[in-house]
Amino acid sequence: MEVDEPGGNDLLGGIDDPAGGGRRGRDLRGVPQYAEPLAGDPDRARDAGSAGPVDERPTGDDEIERLHSGILAGCRPRRGHVLASPTVTVSLPSTPDPALPDRPPFVIRARILTPTDAGATAFHRDGIVEVDTEGRIAWVGPAHMRPARADDHAGVTATIREIDLRPFVLLPGMVDLHAHLPQLPNAGLGAGLDLLTWLERYIFPLERRFNDAEAAAELAPAAFRTFASVGTTTVLAYGAVFAASMDGAFRAAETHGIRAILGKVMMDRITYDERIDPSTILERSLRESEDLCRRWHGADDGRLGYAVTPRFAVSCTAEMLRESAALAARTGAWWQTHVSEDPGEIAEVGRLFPEALDYVDVYDRAGGLGERTILAHAVHLSDRELHRLVETGTRVAHCPASNLFLASGIMPLARFLEAGLAVGLGSDVAGGPDPSVFSVMRVGAYAQNARRTLAGDRHPVLAPLDWLRMGSLEGARALGLAERIGSIEVGKEADLIAVDPRLTAPVRHADFDVADFGADGRPDPHGERRMLDDEDDPARIASRLIFRPHPDMVRGAWVRGRRLEGPVRPV
C-alpha cells in the first residue's frame, strides 16, 4: 500500500510526557494535516491542497505502529487515516537508461517520498512532480490524478515530455547543517582522538593550506560535487581563516549550483595564520567577514548565503564573539559556531570565561543566541543551557557520526526534542568521516539505541521516517528556509534528489519475493507478496536508505530544478 503517513514527527507535534505532564514541545494537533481532497469524502474536496489524497481504506493501529513504532508512537492521530496515492498498477520505467533533466521546466514520474509542512509524510507509489520554468514545484501527486494541461500551466506546458524514473524514489534534497570545506580531504583520519588534539594534529595544518583562491579553486568544486553525490543540496559550511579562499569557495558554489551558506572562520585568541599581526586579527577578521557578507549574502536570489563564523569559544575572545554576533545581526546573516562538544573543550571554556554560568552563557553574553544561530554539537548541555537555547529559538546541528568518531559523547536527542529544541543534522566532515546525511542518520539511530541499552535512557527513539524528516525539512526549518525548501510541495523550490533503492537491497539480481509476516512470525496468507526490488512501503524504503546506503544510490540532484554535477548517471 502507498501511504502518506500522518503524524510526521514529534519535532512538530509534541511528545506525550510519560510522567503524566501532558504534551511537551510544539503541538500542532489543531493544525489541519490533510491538504488535498479526502478520497471518498467529496464534502471536503473544497479544501484541496498539495500534500496528497487521504486513503479512507481501513487501517489498523498495528499498521501505524509498524511505520512509527519509535518516538512518534504517542503522536498518532485520533483517526487511523493513512494519506495515500490509491493503488496503481506497477509498471517498469519506460527506458532502462532515463535521461535526467538538466534544467526546468520538466515533469518527472517516480515514487515520491517527502515530509510535509503539516507534519505528515507523503508517499506516492506512482507520482508526478511538475517543475515550472522558475524551478518551483507546480504540481505533485499521484500520476492518475494529474490534471490535463490544455495550455501552459505555471510555466509547465502540455508538450513537455514526462520523464519516467521509476523505480527511483524522488526525495527532497538533504540539508547538512554543519560541515568544514577545507577538512574534507582528511575525512576518516584521527578516530578516537579528543577534539583539541585532533584539531592540532589533523585539522589546523590542513586548513592552513586552504589559504588562497587557487587552493579554493582546486578543492571547493570537488567538495560540492561530493556533497551533491550523496544527496546534499543545501550545505552550511565553515571555510578557513583566509578571506581569499572563502571568496573562491563562494565562486565555486555559484558555478556548481548547490545551495550553500558559507563563512570565513574567525579566530583571535589562537590562530594558525602565522602571517598576521596578532594586534590586527580582530579588526581584520571583522572587516574581511563583512566584505564577504556584503558580496555574497543573498546572492543568486538567496541561493547563496553568508554565516558569520567565530570558530568556538576556545579560539575567540569575548570581544570577537560579541562583535561577530553584532555583525550577523546588522547584516541579516546567520551566526554559526560550536558548543558543548567535548568534555575537555567544555573545561577549557570554563577556564577562559570564569564569569560565564556555562558554555551557552558565553554566547548568550555575546548576543549570539537566536533564530539565526546554528550551534554545532550541543552534546553535553545542562538543563539550564537546554532551556535557554529553547527560550531563544537557537538552532542546533546534531552531528552523531562526528561525536562518536572523536569519542565526544552521545547527545540525549529525544530529551532535547521533548524540550522543544530545534534540531537538524550535520555531517561535520572531517570530524564526521562521511559527508552523507543518510550515514549521519544511521549513526544517530545506533547512538540513540546505545543510550537506551547502556545508559538506561527510556525516552523513545526516532523511526526511519523521522530521521528522513530531520535530514531534510527540519534542517531547512533550522535555517529559516522551510517555506522554500525541505519538502516536495507545491510552491517550493525544486531541491530534489532521485535515489535508486534497488542498490540498498540486501540481495540483488534475485527473482524471489518476500511476504508480509503475521504476529506469530509466519507468512500472512492474506498479506501482499512483493519483489525484493519493488519495495512500496515508505518506512521500509527510508529504513533501507538509512541503514543500507549505497555510495551510488543518489542518481540525480537538483537545486531549483537545475541538475547538479556529482551524482552518478543512471545506467
Buried (B, 14 or more C-beta within 10 A) or exposed (E): BBBBBBBBBBBBBBBBEEEEEEBBBBBBBEEEBBBBBBBEEEEBEEEBBBBBBBBBBEBEEEBBEBBBBBBBBBBBBEEBBBBBBBEBEEEEBEEEEBEBBEBBBBBBBBBBBBBBBBBBBBBBBBBBBBBBBBBBBBBBBBBEBBEEBEEEBBBBBEEBEBBBBBBBBBBBBBBBBBBBBBBBBBBEBBEEBBBEEBBEEBBBEBBBBBBBBEBBBEBBBBBBBBBBBBBBBBBBBBBBBBBBBBBBBBBBBBEBBBBBBBBBBBBBBEBBBEEBEEEEBBEBBBEBBBEBBEEBBBBBEEBBBBBBBBBBBBBBBBEBBBBBBBBBBEBEBBBBBBBBBBBBBBEBBBEBBEEBBBBBBBBBBBBBBBBBBBBBBBBBBEEEBBBBBBEBBBBBBBBBBBBBBBBBBBBBBBBBBBBBBBBBBBBBBBBBBBBBBBBBBBBBBBBBEEBBEEEEBEBBBBBBBBBBBBBBBBBBBBBEBBEBBBBBBBEBBBBBBBBBBBBBBEEEEEEEEBEBEEEEEEEEEEEEEBBBBBBBBBBBBBBBBBBBBBEBBBBBBBBBBBBBBBBEEBE
